[in-house]
């Protein structure tokens, strides 16, 4: 996987400054105004995100989502749990 960086560049001749995502060792073209060479002002590595699952969302889910459902079930009364289960069963039977 190629390294991607968010690079801020400034022109060595005029006052132009801009940001671009650069991959690998290929720099972007020169200044957009005067086409002179540019210098790197700042550079940040970008985190690769794999297609499919979002790793940040998965980490947040592991932190609290599973615990939240268990706590909610503990707080419900037996009668309310029965109502919820009956409504779910009726919804399943209606679809079938």
N, C-alpha and C positions, 0 to 999 in steps of 0.2 A: 504494500500500500504506500502510495506516495505521500510525502509530508506536505501538508498545506499550511501556509502562513498568511496572516493578515499583516500586510506591510504598509506602513505610511512612508511615503517618499516626498522629498522636496527637491525642487529644481535648483541646480547650481548657478543658474543665470538669473531667472526671474523669481517672483514671489509665489509661484504655483506650489501647492501641496495637495496630495491626494492619497487615498487608500485603495488597495487592490489585494485580491487573494492571489497568491503566487504558489505554484506547485513545484516541488523539487528545487533545482538550482536555476530555473529559468526566470530571469527578472522580467518585469513588464517593460513596455517600450518607454522611451524617454518622456520628457515633459509634454503635456498635452497642449500647451500654449506655444512654446518656442522650439520644441523637439530637442532641447539640450539634454545632456546627461543628468541623472538624478542621483541623490544620496538617500540612504535609508535613515529615517528619523526614529522609527520604532518598529518593532516586529513582535508578533504574538503567534504562538502555535495554535492551530485550530484543532479541536477534538474531533476525531473521526466518528461519525455516527453510522452504525451499520444499518442496512435496510431491515425492516421488520420491527423488532422490539426496540423501544427507546430505552437505553440503559439508565437514564436519569429517572424516568417514570417508574421503571422496575425497582430501582433502589428506594424510591419514596413509598412504593407499594409495600415493600418488605418492612419498612419502618412502622407502618401503622394500620394498613387496611385490614389485615387478617385479625389483628387485635380488636379493631372496631366492631366487627361483626359478632365476635364472641361476647364482648361487653354488652352490646345491644341485646343479644339473646338472654343474657343473665338478668338484665333489668326488666324484661317483659314478664308480665304475669302469665300463669298457665292458661288462663282463659284467653288472653290476647294472642298467645302463641297458637292456640287451637283455631281462633278466628282466621289468622293469617294462613295457616295450613289448609283450612277448609276453602278459603278463597283461591289459593294456588291450585288445589285439586280441581275445583270447579272450572277454573280457567284452562287447565290441561284437558279436561273432559270435553269442553266446548270445542276446542281445536280439533280433537280427534275425530 
